[in-house]
Amino acid sequence: MASGRDYLTYITEQLSGLPEIRSRAMMSEYILYYRGKVFGGIYDNRFLVKETPAACKMLPDAQREIPYAGAKPMLLVPDPDDRDLLEQLIPAMYEELPEPKPRKKGSQP
């Protein structure tokens, strides 16, 4: 099942208090970036974030879900309505996220 643009819009509005949030469509799903680093995405209309120590601490009861076949488990954000939590969670994860891989010449961001 592909993710709907409406759900992406809802999540990005929930994250609108954070600077430099960006999304990119990828095979009917959406990758989410904070300050240039991938922190999560929208997969089958589920808001998932990478499993970092900060995310595990702040979302201790979050379910681990597979975003797509062959991917590593991610944490399902249990309450995307909680803007305050999201505005603390994403920056707390930032330092623990891997640096972006260098892009090949001529590729899109």
Number of C-alpha atoms within 10 A of each C-alpha: 8 12 17 15 15 10 15 23 12 13 20 16 12 17 21 13 13 16 9 13 18 16 19 12 14 11 9 13 22 23 19 22 18 20 13 14 18 20 23 23 25 26 21 17 17 20 22 26 26 22 21 18 12 18 21 16 12 16 18 10 12 17 14 16 15 15 22 11 6 7 9 12 16 21 24 23 20 14 12 16 12 12 16 12 13 20 15 13 18 21 15 16 20 19 12 15 15 10 11 9 7 6 9 8 6 6 6 6 7
